[in-house]
Amino acid sequence: MDQKIKQTIDYSIYLVTDRDLMSTNTLEDAVEQAIAGGATIIQLREKTASSLEFFQTAVRIKRITDHYRIPLIINDRVDIALAADTAGVHVGQSDLPASIVRRMIGKDKILGVSVSSLEKAQIAVNDGADYLGVGAMFPTGTKTDTTLVAIEELKRIRSAVKLPIVVIGGINEGTLPQFAGTGIDGIAIVSAIISKKDIAQAAKELKCMWDRIKEA
């Protein structure tokens, strides 16, 4: 991916998949509906799939994201991101170090890193991250072992770091307004989109709410 294209990526509505929560029969349908509603980037997260299942799923999802020209990010698994030739990979603090991942994927793929403090954010920047996932901002059922990040800490990270910032963890219609004026670049959402009966409509409503908050 060209470095200039990297800089134009829209992180606004960042869907993180979860097949245990999806309201549709297939993950492909859930992703396509979310994109139709306004999702701008997709992260494929498959915590229990075998390597083969994860790879095959990534290939199928990538056909959809490529069709709509939406970046596909793989959660944790650098090998799957490389094998399926996705746009990039996202790693957490307990995964391979971001500096090693950057060497593995090269300079052209997107590297996202989860951080929960200014110190970790600065390390991620130095390690070659393209964007930061900051959280968990609120309690969430999709990840129960996380440390919550205060809005004040988010603002400290924003003021110190120029990279795009996506917040994650309990983001929904009720919590989203709290990010007005924080200067973040996007919201990572799991259940508030993928578990809804009408996934496209849920994504559309969050996108509209996000657009109003960004303009405020």
LUMTI-632208 format. One record per residue (C-alpha): residue number from 1; x, y, z. Coordinates in steps of 0.05 Angstrom, whole numbers, plus 5000, padded with zeros to 4 digits. Layout:
<rs>
resi NUM; x X; y Y; z Z
...
</rs>
This chain:
<rs>
resi 1; x 5000; y 5000; z 5000
resi 2; x 5027; y 5068; z 4980
resi 3; x 5046; y 5112; z 5039
resi 4; x 5001; y 5168; z 5013
resi 5; x 4942; y 5120; z 5010
resi 6; x 4956; y 5099; z 5081
resi 7; x 4948; y 5171; z 5103
resi 8; x 4879; y 5176; z 5071
resi 9; x 4849; y 5116; z 5106
resi 10; x 4782; y 5131; z 5139
resi 11; x 4781; y 5102; z 5210
resi 12; x 4713; y 5131; z 5227
resi 13; x 4671; y 5068; z 5235
resi 14; x 4719; y 5011; z 5250
resi 15; x 4680; y 4946; z 5254
resi 16; x 4712; y 4889; z 5294
resi 17; x 4679; y 4823; z 5278
resi 18; x 4654; y 4772; z 5328
resi 19; x 4618; y 4712; z 5300
resi 20; x 4590; y 4694; z 5369
resi 21; x 4551; y 4760; z 5370
resi 22; x 4531; y 4768; z 5298
resi 23; x 4457; y 4769; z 5282
resi 24; x 4467; y 4741; z 5211
resi 25; x 4478; y 4670; z 5189
resi 26; x 4546; y 4685; z 5158
resi 27; x 4603; y 4732; z 5174
resi 28; x 4605; y 4753; z 5101
resi 29; x 4533; y 4778; z 5105
resi 30; x 4548; y 4815; z 5170
resi 31; x 4609; y 4850; z 5140
resi 32; x 4573; y 4869; z 5076
resi 33; x 4514; y 4898; z 5114
resi 34; x 4561; y 4938; z 5159
resi 35; x 4597; y 4967; z 5099
resi 36; x 4530; y 4984; z 5067
resi 37; x 4512; y 5022; z 5130
resi 38; x 4577; y 5061; z 5132
resi 39; x 4632; y 5019; z 5162
resi 40; x 4698; y 5047; z 5135
resi 41; x 4748; y 4993; z 5158
resi 42; x 4740; y 4921; z 5180
resi 43; x 4781; y 4881; z 5230
resi 44; x 4773; y 4806; z 5226
resi 45; x 4778; y 4776; z 5295
resi 46; x 4775; y 4700; z 5301
resi 47; x 4797; y 4679; z 5370
resi 48; x 4777; y 4606; z 5366
resi 49; x 4785; y 4588; z 5293
resi 50; x 4840; y 4541; z 5269
resi 51; x 4894; y 4572; z 5226
resi 52; x 4863; y 4542; z 5164
resi 53; x 4793; y 4567; z 5182
resi 54; x 4820; y 4636; z 5197
resi 55; x 4857; y 4639; z 5131
resi 56; x 4797; y 4615; z 5091
resi 57; x 4752; y 4665; z 5126
resi 58; x 4802; y 4721; z 5113
resi 59; x 4803; y 4704; z 5039
resi 60; x 4727; y 4705; z 5035
resi 61; x 4720; y 4770; z 5074
resi 62; x 4776; y 4803; z 5033
resi 63; x 4736; y 4791; z 4969
resi 64; x 4681; y 4834; z 5000
resi 65; x 4725; y 4888; z 5028
resi 66; x 4764; y 4892; z 4962
resi 67; x 4699; y 4899; z 4924
resi 68; x 4680; y 4960; z 4966
resi 69; x 4751; y 4985; z 4971
resi 70; x 4751; y 4980; z 5046
resi 71; x 4815; y 4960; z 5084
resi 72; x 4815; y 4892; z 5119
resi 73; x 4856; y 4886; z 5182
resi 74; x 4872; y 4819; z 5215
resi 75; x 4870; y 4815; z 5291
resi 76; x 4934; y 4788; z 5323
resi 77; x 4954; y 4738; z 5269
resi 78; x 5011; y 4766; z 5227
resi 79; x 5016; y 4700; z 5189
resi 80; x 4943; y 4704; z 5167
resi 81; x 4950; y 4777; z 5146
resi 82; x 5010; y 4759; z 5103
resi 83; x 4980; y 4694; z 5075
resi 84; x 4914; y 4729; z 5055
resi 85; x 4950; y 4793; z 5034
resi 86; x 4904; y 4837; z 5074
resi 87; x 4915; y 4912; z 5084
resi 88; x 4946; y 4902; z 5152
resi 89; x 4946; y 4873; z 5222
resi 90; x 4927; y 4896; z 5292
resi 91; x 4965; y 4873; z 5353
resi 92; x 4954; y 4879; z 5427
resi 93; x 5003; y 4886; z 5485
resi 94; x 5006; y 4810; z 5495
resi 95; x 5018; y 4794; z 5421
resi 96; x 5084; y 4798; z 5383
resi 97; x 5120; y 4864; z 5396
resi 98; x 5099; y 4917; z 5346
resi 99; x 5171; y 4930; z 5325
resi 100; x 5178; y 4856; z 5305
resi 101; x 5111; y 4857; z 5269
resi 102; x 5132; y 4918; z 5229
resi 103; x 5194; y 4882; z 5206
resi 104; x 5153; y 4821; z 5186
resi 105; x 5099; y 4858; z 5147
resi 106; x 5143; y 4911; z 5116
resi 107; x 5130; y 4986; z 5110
resi 108; x 5071; y 4983; z 5063
resi 109; x 5020; y 4945; z 5105
resi 110; x 4979; y 4979; z 5160
resi 111; x 5000; y 4965; z 5232
resi 112; x 4952; y 4980; z 5289
resi 113; x 4971; y 4974; z 5362
resi 114; x 4927; y 4971; z 5423
resi 115; x 4949; y 5017; z 5479
resi 116; x 4920; y 5039; z 5546
resi 117; x 4969; y 5094; z 5568
resi 118; x 5010; y 5151; z 5540
resi 119; x 5074; y 5111; z 5554
resi 120; x 5050; y 5052; z 5513
resi 121; x 5025; y 5098; z 5459
resi 122; x 5094; y 5130; z 5452
resi 123; x 5127; y 5062; z 5449
resi 124; x 5078; y 5041; z 5394
resi 125; x 5095; y 5103; z 5354
resi 126; x 5169; y 5088; z 5359
resi 127; x 5156; y 5015; z 5339
resi 128; x 5124; y 5036; z 5273
resi 129; x 5049; y 5037; z 5287
resi 130; x 5004; y 5070; z 5235
resi 131; x 4946; y 5080; z 5283
resi 132; x 4930; y 5067; z 5356
resi 133; x 4871; y 5030; z 5386
resi 134; x 4860; y 5063; z 5454
resi 135; x 4818; y 5026; z 5506
resi 136; x 4781; y 4995; z 5535
resi 137; x 4743; y 5060; z 5545
resi 138; x 4683; y 5028; z 5579
resi 139; x 4667; y 4959; z 5607
resi 140; x 4652; y 4910; z 5551
resi 141; x 4629; y 4838; z 5548
resi 142; x 4673; y 4823; z 5487
resi 143; x 4737; y 4831; z 5528
resi 144; x 4732; y 4823; z 5603
resi 145; x 4806; y 4826; z 5622
resi 146; x 4822; y 4898; z 5601
resi 147; x 4842; y 4959; z 5641
resi 148; x 4796; y 5018; z 5631
resi 149; x 4825; y 5082; z 5602
resi 150; x 4801; y 5149; z 5628
resi 151; x 4778; y 5203; z 5579
resi 152; x 4833; y 5247; z 5610
resi 153; x 4886; y 5195; z 5591
resi 154; x 4857; y 5191; z 5520
resi 155; x 4864; y 5267; z 5515
resi 156; x 4937; y 5262; z 5539
resi 157; x 4951; y 5211; z 5485
resi 158; x 4916; y 5254; z 5432
resi 159; x 4957; y 5315; z 5450
resi 160; x 5023; y 5278; z 5448
resi 161; x 5013; y 5232; z 5387
resi 162; x 4999; y 5251; z 5315
resi 163; x 4978; y 5182; z 5292
resi 164; x 4904; y 5167; z 5280
resi 165; x 4869; y 5144; z 5344
resi 166; x 4811; y 5095; z 5346
resi 167; x 4776; y 5084; z 5413
resi 168; x 4749; y 5015; z 5431
resi 169; x 4712; y 4982; z 5488
resi 170; x 4638; y 4992; z 5502
resi 171; x 4628; y 5043; z 5446
resi 172; x 4554; y 5050; z 5430
resi 173; x 4499; y 5103; z 5421
resi 174; x 4500; y 5118; z 5495
resi 175; x 4575; y 5126; z 5505
resi 176; x 4595; y 5157; z 5438
resi 177; x 4576; y 5229; z 5457
resi 178; x 4630; y 5228; z 5511
resi 179; x 4683; y 5233; z 5456
resi 180; x 4661; y 5300; z 5430
resi 181; x 4721; y 5347; z 5429
resi 182; x 4773; y 5292; z 5441
resi 183; x 4802; y 5296; z 5371
resi 184; x 4799; y 5221; z 5358
resi 185; x 4796; y 5193; z 5287
resi 186; x 4748; y 5136; z 5295
resi 187; x 4708; y 5088; z 5338
resi 188; x 4719; y 5013; z 5339
resi 189; x 4653; y 4977; z 5349
resi 190; x 4634; y 4905; z 5359
resi 191; x 4566; y 4889; z 5389
resi 192; x 4534; y 4957; z 5376
resi 193; x 4535; y 4939; z 5302
resi 194; x 4545; y 4865; z 5291
resi 195; x 4494; y 4840; z 5342
resi 196; x 4437; y 4884; z 5317
resi 197; x 4380; y 4855; z 5277
resi 198; x 4390; y 4907; z 5223
resi 199; x 4466; y 4913; z 5219
resi 200; x 4465; y 4964; z 5162
resi 201; x 4418; y 5010; z 5199
resi 202; x 4458; y 5005; z 5264
resi 203; x 4522; y 5024; z 5226
resi 204; x 4486; y 5081; z 5191
resi 205; x 4459; y 5110; z 5257
resi 206; x 4528; y 5107; z 5290
resi 207; x 4560; y 5138; z 5229
resi 208; x 4510; y 5196; z 5231
resi 209; x 4522; y 5205; z 5305
resi 210; x 4598; y 5203; z 5295
resi 211; x 4594; y 5254; z 5239
resi 212; x 4556; y 5302; z 5285
resi 213; x 4607; y 5292; z 5341
resi 214; x 4666; y 5304; z 5294
resi 215; x 4635; y 5370; z 5271
resi 216; x 4621; y 5394; z 5341
</rs>
